[in-house]
């Protein structure tokens, strides 16, 4: 896919290759080094990728806006339950808490960055509809990683997704890649999709948002 982006907001000419304001499909895997992604005020940015691709790491390192990260919810629950309890036992509770927090955050107007594992495509559709109802642009960042890279990332964090679960994630992302290749456009309801590999993600410093406009003056 060709690199396409609106960098008009990056005023200094020297920074044009480094700051990208995404629109449409933006493939940064073979393009110039980008150190900052810039979005409109109130945007919802969904970070998707295989388990172990580096979603939580990227979000924690680059984002100063509100985060809704299912991995953080999972880790909180893991700290509460005995170590011998398998994740599959309390997974439904993790999901209920995650989606409850996400639903509450979507009702606001502040910028929001959300982690999406990608195994449930309906979640992306729900986020797009919720953003449209609230008048909030929704964007997608996809961390592209091979299955081996994802497994390596899982091991580095001391966890491992079952082969069955990883297979579901891989199939879901292959379907998303086919959709993007066939349409040449973001998924329905999304203003943009940015494709990053692990090397691009490591060089990205900031995901930032425009300041919110000031409230109207009282007459």
N, C-alpha and C positions, 0 to 999 in steps of 0.2 A: 504494500500500500504506500502511496506517496505521502510525504509530509505535507500537511496543510494546517495552517494555523493563522489566527488573527493576532499579530503582535503589535498592533497600532498603538496600544497603550504603553508600550515600552519606549519612552521618548528618546533616550540616548541611543544613537545609532549603534554604538559598540555593544549594547545590550540586546540587540534584536535577536541574536542567535541564542541568547541565554534565557529569555523570558518568553513564555508562550501563553497566550490566552486561547484556550482550546475552543474550536468550533468544528463540527463535522467529525470525520475520522482522522485522528492525528497519530501517525505511527512514528515513534521516536527511536525505534530500535536501530535504524540505520541512518538517522539524521544527525544534525549537529548536537553538540552537548547542550542540554537544557538544565538549568539549575533552579528554575522557578516556574511553577504553574500558577496562573492567576485566574480567578473566577469572580463573577458578579456577586454583589452583596446578597445574602440570603440564599445562596445556592446550596444544593445538597449534592455532595460528591460521594459516589459509591466506589469503594476500592475492592476489586474482585480478584481472585486468583486461587490456585490450588492450595490446599493445606501445606504449609512449609514454603510457599513462594516468597513470603516476606511482607505480607500485608500489615500485620500489627507493628512490625519493626518500622516500616515506612511511615505509617500513620504517627507513631510515637515520636519519630525523629523530625518530621517535616511539618506537622500540623499544629497550629495554635488555637484553632477553633474547637467547638464541642465535638467529642468523639463518641460514637456508639460502636463498641467493639465486642463481638460475641466471644472472642477469645478471652477477654478480660472477665466477662461474666463466668465463663467456664472455669477459669483459674480461681475465682472467688468461691465457687461451689466446691472445687476440688480441695480447697483449704478447709472446708467445713465438714466434709464427710470422711470416714475412715479410708485409709489408703487401699484397703482390699476391695472397696466398692468400685465396680467397673463403671466407666463413663456412661455406657449405654443405659445404666440403671437410672441415672439422674439427668440424662440428656433432655428429656421433655421439660424438666424444671428450668434448665438453662435456656431453652428456647422460649419458654413462656416469659421469663424475666427479660430476655434480650428484646423480644418483640414488643413487650409492654414499654420498655424504656425507649425503644425506637419510635413507637407510636406517639408517646408523649413529646419526644424531641421534635418530631415532624410538625407538631401543632404550633411551634414557635416561629420566629422570624430570623433567628440568628443563623449564621452559616453552620453547616453540619457535615461531618465526614463519617461515613458508615462503612463498616466491614461487611462484605458479602462473600460467603464461601463459594457461591456459584452453583452448588449442587441442586438448588431449588429455583429454577428460572422464574417461577411465579413471584418470588420476592422482588426481583427487579421490576416486574410489571406493577406490583403493588406500590413500590417506591415512586415509580413514574406517575401513577394516578394520584397518589397522595401529594406529590409536588405540584401537579397541575391544579388540584383543588385549592391549594394554598397560594398559587401564583409564584411558586418557587422553581427556578430552573434546576433540572437534575442532570448531572454529568456522571460518566463512568470512567474509571481508571482501571485498566486490566493489566495485572502483572503476569506476563507470559513466562512460564517456566516449564521445563521438561519434567517428566515423571521422576527421573533420577534426581534432578535438582530439588524437586519438592520433597522427596524422601530424605535427601541430605539435610534440607532445612528443618524437617521434623526431628531428625536425630539431634541436630544442634540444639534444639529446644527441649530435648529430653522427652519427646512424645512421639507416637506413631499412630497414624490412621490405618485402619484395617484395609487390606487389599480390596475388599468389596466396596468400602466407602470411597477409597481413592479412585476406584474405577468409575463410580458414579460422577465424581467431580471431573475426571478426565473427559468422560463422554459429554458432560454438560458444556465444558469449555470448547471441545471440538465443534459442538453444535453452534456455539456463539461465534467461533472463528469462521465457520461456513456462512453463517448469517451475514457477518460483516463483509466477507469476500463477495458474496452474491449481491448484496444491496449497495455496498460502497457507502453506507450511511449508518449512523448510530442506531441502536435498537429503538423501537417506537417509544416516544415519550422522553427520549434523552436528547439533550442539546449537543452533546459531544461524547466521544469515546477516545481515550488516550491509551495507546499500547506501549508498555514498558517491558523490557527484559530486566534481569537482575542487575546487569551492569549499568543500564540507564538509571534504574531506581537508586543505585548506590551513589550516583552523582547528583541526584536531585536533592536540593537543600531545603526548599520551601514550597508548600502548597498554601497560597494565601488568598484572601478575599478582599474585594473593595470595601471601604468603609460604608456603613449604612448611611443613607441620606438623612439629613437632620429632619426632625418633625416640623410640620408646617407651623408658622407663627400664628398665634391666636389673634383674632381680629378684635 
